[in-house]
Amino acid sequence: MAGGNAHAKGADPRETFYELHHRRLAAFIQRRVADTGLAEQIEQETWAHMMRGWDTLRAPEAVLIRVAWWRIKNWYASKGHADVVPGDDVVGTKVEKWQARWSATSDPSSTVPSRVDLQRAIGALPPRQRQVLILIGVEDLTQKQVAELLGISAETVKTNYNKAKAALRATPTLAGYAPQRATTQEVTR
């Protein structure tokens, strides 16, 4: 879709949607697929799918991520990696987001050890808890969107998210760090 002012009066809603979400979708896919060409192909296929079914969509934001997720999962499965959970690599690359939510209570120069500790703690979570934590905490999806994406109930998402946060709080190597107060947005997720 062509660039331009996505908020212009009378703009095509598909164009506006694309302008608002294309960078986030590209980043979502790129974090899960190391090959840039493959990531671009999956992104194009996702947008094509979205535009073909545009008139029937009620919640396009949730559908966008779901379509990309399944295209990525299908690619992994076609390569014989059906057990790979797309997004596990985010633990190593997106910890900065959580690092901003955790502050060292003692030495401010301890950010490097805290990053390693946090990566290890997240990596040690059970796969479903790690998935939910990453989708909510890094990808900024709501609990409802995560439930739709993973095909589980919103209550199961909430339970896994809370267990993941509790496990991080109980991790001995993170004892020197205190989570910052949750934002209003995070509380409603």
Secondary structure, DSSP 8 states (H G I E B T S, - for coil): ---S-TT-TT--HHHHHHHHHHHHHHHHHHTT-S-HHHHHHHHHHHHHHHHHTGGG-S-HHHHHHHHHHHHHHHHHHHTT-TT--TTTTHHHH-HHHHHHHEEESS-GGGHHHHHHHHHHHHHTS-HHHHHHHHHHHTS---HHHHHHHHTS-HHHHHHHHHHHHHHHHH-GGGTTEEE----HHHHT-
